[in-house]
Amino acid sequence: MRTRDLPNLRTHYRVTADTLVIDLCRPCRVLSSAPQGGGLRSARYILNHQVKADAVSGGQRTARGQPRHPNWGDPARYLRGVANALGVEDDCVGLMTAVPMNQLVIGHEESAGIWVDCFATVGITNAVRAGEWPTVASDQRAIAHLGTINLILVTNAALSCAAMVGAAQVVTESKTGILRDHAVSSWTGMPGATGTGTDVVVIACRVRKRNMRLPYSGTHTVIGSMIGRVVADCVTRGLASADRWTV
């Protein structure tokens, strides 16, 4: 288990075999757009697994539009195999990234007994502006360099379903604001990238906790402010690494 230079970090995690393993220590509610275990579910473990930067080959895609590679085929099935190899329950939430795990960025915010931990891997060569038309399989530049911004938020608060969606909204707003502040462009050259084509957001919270059940998490709330601050900090630091390593 490592906390880097964050003595207040509350979430148990380790990095092993090119994989970030977050152990929530008990089943928690998790909302995500992850290729493995996505949607709203109960899970104890969250994985962010590093794949090679040339992970997409020949423009192949799964039925869900996820990239397909001859070495790992369907991402969900592959990630379940990674979980088994690490001795983790395969009924977990699993993500993929091409960003090296030594560029993992971690942040923490806390107020009045409620805390938020953020784990981020930031790559921007796949950056796009929302509304751009999808790339075609013959576009080798898009295929050869797959970048993504994976953001995992863990809190000890018990969020309502609406608050979990609100938290994902605040994460996205904060991320996009930082990309705009740093003038990140789409890979097509269009200004004002809002994210990448393969970004994943994960929100994990307690199922029940007395006096910490929050029905809302928007930007006018304390937890919304904490989420916005910690994501902005992590994406900013991640971009500094992405400037040196562009996937």
C-alpha positions in Angstrom: 0.0 0.0 0.0 1.3 3.4 -0.9 0.2 6.9 -0.1 2.9 8.8 -2.0 3.2 12.2 -0.2 -0.5 12.3 1.0 -0.6 11.4 4.7 -4.4 12.2 4.7 -5.2 9.7 1.9 -7.9 7.4 3.1 -8.3 4.9 0.3 -6.2 1.7 0.3 -4.4 1.0 -3.0 -1.4 -0.6 -4.5 0.4 -0.5 -7.9 1.4 -3.9 -9.1 2.0 -5.5 -12.5 1.3 -2.2 -14.3 -2.1 -2.1 -12.6 -3.5 0.3 -10.0 -5.6 -1.8 -7.6 -8.0 0.2 -5.3 -9.4 -1.8 -2.4 -12.5 -0.2 -1.0 -12.3 -2.8 1.9 -16.1 -3.4 1.6 -18.7 -3.5 -1.2 -19.4 0.1 -2.2 -21.7 1.7 -4.7 -19.8 2.4 -7.9 -21.1 4.4 -10.9 -18.8 4.4 -13.9 -18.4 4.3 -17.7 -15.7 1.6 -17.3 -15.5 -1.2 -19.9 -15.6 -3.8 -17.1 -18.3 -3.5 -14.5 -19.6 -0.2 -15.9 -22.9 1.3 -14.9 -24.3 1.4 -11.3 -23.2 -1.6 -9.2 -21.7 -2.8 -6.0 -18.0 -3.5 -6.0 -15.0 -3.7 -3.7 -12.2 -3.4 -6.2 -11.4 -0.9 -8.9 -8.5 -1.6 -11.4 -6.8 0.8 -13.8 -4.6 -1.4 -16.0 -1.8 -0.1 -18.2 -1.7 -1.5 -21.8 0.8 -0.7 -24.5 0.4 2.6 -26.3 -0.2 0.8 -29.6 -3.1 -1.2 -28.0 -5.5 -0.6 -30.9 -4.7 -2.5 -34.0 -6.3 -2.2 -37.4 -9.2 0.0 -36.2 -11.1 -3.0 -34.8 -13.8 -2.3 -32.3 -16.0 -4.4 -30.0 -19.8 -4.2 -30.3 -19.8 -1.5 -27.6 -17.3 0.5 -29.6 -14.3 -0.3 -27.3 -10.9 -0.8 -29.0 -10.1 -4.4 -29.8 -6.5 -5.7 -29.9 -5.3 -9.2 -30.8 -3.5 -9.6 -27.5 -6.5 -8.8 -25.3 -9.6 -9.1 -27.5 -12.7 -8.0 -25.5 -11.6 -5.4 -22.9 -14.1 -6.7 -20.2 -13.0 -10.3 -20.5 -9.3 -9.3 -20.6 -9.7 -7.1 -17.4 -11.4 -10.0 -15.6 -8.3 -12.1 -16.4 -6.1 -9.3 -15.0 -8.1 -9.3 -11.8 -7.8 -13.1 -11.5 -4.0 -12.9 -12.0 -3.8 -10.3 -9.2 -6.0 -12.3 -6.8 -8.8 -9.8 -7.0 -12.5 -10.6 -7.4 -13.2 -10.6 -11.2 -16.5 -8.9 -10.5 -14.8 -5.6 -10.2 -14.7 -2.3 -12.0 -11.9 -2.3 -14.5 -10.3 0.4 -16.7 -7.5 0.6 -19.2 -4.9 3.3 -19.9 -1.8 3.6 -21.9 -0.3 6.1 -19.3 2.6 4.5 -17.3 1.7 3.9 -13.7 4.7 6.0 -12.6 2.6 8.9 -13.8 -0.4 8.1 -11.6 -1.6 11.3 -9.9 -3.4 11.2 -6.6 -5.2 14.0 -4.7 -7.2 14.4 -1.5 -9.8 16.9 -0.2 -11.5 16.8 3.2 -14.0 19.0 5.1 -16.2 18.4 8.1 -15.4 14.7 8.3 -16.2 14.1 4.6 -13.3 13.3 2.3 -12.7 12.7 -1.4 -9.7 10.8 -2.9 -8.9 11.1 -6.6 -6.8 8.8 -8.7 -6.0 10.0 -12.2 -4.0 8.9 -15.3 -3.9 11.6 -18.0 -3.1 11.2 -21.7 -4.2 13.6 -24.3 -3.2 12.4 -27.8 -6.7 11.2 -28.2 -8.2 14.5 -27.2 -11.4 15.6 -28.9 -14.0 18.4 -28.7 -17.5 17.2 -27.8 -19.5 17.2 -31.0 -16.7 16.3 -33.4 -17.7 13.5 -35.8 -16.2 10.1 -34.9 -13.0 9.1 -36.5 -13.1 6.4 -39.2 -11.2 3.1 -39.0 -8.8 4.1 -41.8 -7.5 7.1 -39.8 -4.2 5.6 -38.7 -3.2 8.6 -36.6 -6.2 8.1 -34.3 -5.7 4.4 -34.2 -2.0 4.3 -33.5 -2.0 6.8 -30.5 -4.7 6.1 -28.0 -4.7 8.5 -25.1 -7.2 8.7 -22.3 -8.0 10.5 -19.1 -9.2 8.1 -16.4 -10.6 9.7 -13.2 -11.5 7.6 -10.2 -13.2 9.4 -7.2 -13.7 7.7 -3.8 -15.6 9.3 -1.0 -16.7 8.2 2.5 -20.0 10.0 2.0 -23.1 8.0 1.1 -24.4 9.6 -2.1 -27.9 9.3 -3.5 -28.1 8.0 -7.1 -28.8 11.5 -8.2 -25.7 12.8 -6.3 -23.5 10.1 -7.9 -24.6 11.3 -11.3 -24.0 14.9 -10.1 -20.5 14.0 -9.0 -19.7 12.5 -12.4 -21.0 15.8 -13.9 -18.7 17.9 -11.7 -15.8 15.7 -12.5 -16.4 16.3 -16.2 -16.9 20.0 -15.8 -13.7 20.3 -13.8 -11.6 18.2 -16.2 -12.9 20.2 -19.2 -12.2 23.5 -17.5 -8.5 22.5 -17.0 -8.2 21.4 -20.6 -9.5 24.7 -21.7 -7.3 26.6 -19.3 -4.3 24.8 -20.9 -5.5 25.3 -24.4 -5.5 21.6 -25.2 -6.6 21.1 -28.8 -8.3 18.1 -30.4 -6.0 15.7 -32.2 -7.7 17.0 -35.4 -6.4 20.5 -34.7 -9.8 21.9 -33.5 -9.3 24.2 -30.5 -11.1 23.6 -27.2 -10.8 19.9 -26.5 -13.2 18.8 -23.8 -11.8 15.4 -23.1 -10.5 12.3 -25.0 -12.5 9.8 -27.0 -12.0 7.1 -24.4 -12.3 8.9 -21.0 -13.7 7.0 -18.1 -15.1 8.4 -14.9 -15.6 6.3 -11.7 -17.5 7.5 -8.6 -17.3 5.2 -5.5 -19.1 5.9 -2.3 -20.4 4.2 0.9 -23.7 2.4 0.7 -24.9 3.8 4.0 -23.4 6.0 6.6 -25.3 7.8 9.3 -25.1 11.6 9.1 -23.2 11.4 5.8 -25.9 10.7 3.3 -25.9 13.4 0.7 -28.8 13.9 -1.7 -26.9 16.5 -3.9 -23.3 17.0 -5.1 -23.5 19.9 -7.5 -21.1 22.8 -7.7 -23.1 24.7 -5.0 -22.4 21.9 -2.4 -19.3 21.3 -0.2 -18.7 17.9 -1.7 -19.1 19.2 -5.2 -16.6 21.9 -4.5 -14.1 19.3 -3.1 -14.6 17.1 -6.2 -14.0 20.1 -8.5 -10.9 21.1 -6.6 -9.3 17.7 -6.4 -10.0 16.8 -10.1 -8.6 20.2 -11.2 -5.4 19.6 -9.2 -5.0 16.0 -10.5 -5.6 16.8 -14.1 -3.3 19.9 -14.0 -0.5 17.7 -12.6 -1.3 15.0 -15.0 -1.1 17.4 -18.0 2.4 18.4 -16.8 3.4 14.7 -17.3 1.5 14.4 -20.5 3.5 17.3 -22.0 6.5 15.0 -21.7 4.7 11.8 -22.7 2.0 12.4 -25.1 -0.2 9.3 -24.9 
